[in-house]
Amino acid sequence: MPFDIPDRHSLGYERPFQGMPKGQMRMPILRNTVDVAKFNPNAVLPYELRHEDFQMAMQDVYDFFFDVNSHLARKGLQRLDDMLRPVIMSVFKAQVIYCLL
């Protein structure tokens, strides 16, 4: 490896991507889970939606980003959200959640 950094498994970080300054590391890629305790149990949901529908849609989004970012990291590339402009990423996430619900 051309960089002088500790083993990625010992720190929980992925390897640096091409062109990253020496000694600098990327954020770890973690599999997130939905925290249902943060949901408002008193919320009135339209169209016969349930809290479970939102939980499943959110978990699908988390799993999608974990899979994509893990694959990109194995290829030595940046995470998807680091490669895309914030506005594009925001629209992309909104469209994914819209399609899942």
N, C-alpha and C positions, 0 to 999 in steps of 0.2 A: 504494500500500500504506500503511495507516495506521501502520505501525511503522517506526522509524528503525533498520534493521539492514542489514548488508552483504548483497550478493547471495547467495542460498542456494547457488548453484553454486560460488561461490568458497570456501565453508566446508564443503560437503558436508552441510548441514543443510536440512531441510524448512522451509517457512514456518510462522510461529507460528499457532496456532489461535485462534479467537475467544475473547477473554477472557484471553489470556495477558498477563502484565505486559510493559510496553514494554522492548525490548531483550533479552528472554529467548527462547531458541530450544529447539526439541525435539531429541531425539536423532536422529541420522541413521537412515534406513531402509536397511539394507544387506541384500544377498542373501547369506545364510550358506551354507556348504557343510560337509558332514560330514568330519571329520578322522579317517580310518580308522586313522591311527597311534595313536589313543587307545583303539582296541578291544583287548581282551585276546585274543590269538591262541590262547591255551590254554583259553579258556572252553568248557565243555561245554554245548551248546545243546540244549534239549528239542524234541520234536516235529519233528525233522528240519529245524529252522530253521538258516539259514546267516548268517554275518556280513553278507552282501550283502542279506539280507532286512531286517535292522535298518538298514543304510545307506540302502536305498531308502525305508523308512518314515520315517526321520529327515529325509531330503531332501524328501520330500513335505510334511512338517510345516513345514520351513523355507520351502519355496516357497509354501505356503498362507498363512503369516503375512506373507511379503513381499508377495504379491499383495493381501491384504486391507489391510495397513497402507499400501501405496502408494496404493490407491484411497481410503482414508480421508484420507490426507494431501492428495491432490488436491482433496478436498472441503473441506479446511480443518479436519478433525476430528483428534482424538487417535488414537494407536495403540490397537489393540484391547486390548493388555495394560495400557495406562494407563487405559482406560475401565472395565474389569472389576475386581471385587474379586479379590485374590490367590487366595482359596480357589476361587472360581468358575473362574478361569483355570487353576489347577492341575487341577481335575476335567476341564475342557474338554480340556486337552492330553492327559491320561491317556486319555480316551475316544477322541480322534483317533488316538493311537498304537495303542490296542487294536484299533480298527476297521481300521487299515492292516495290522496283523500278522495 
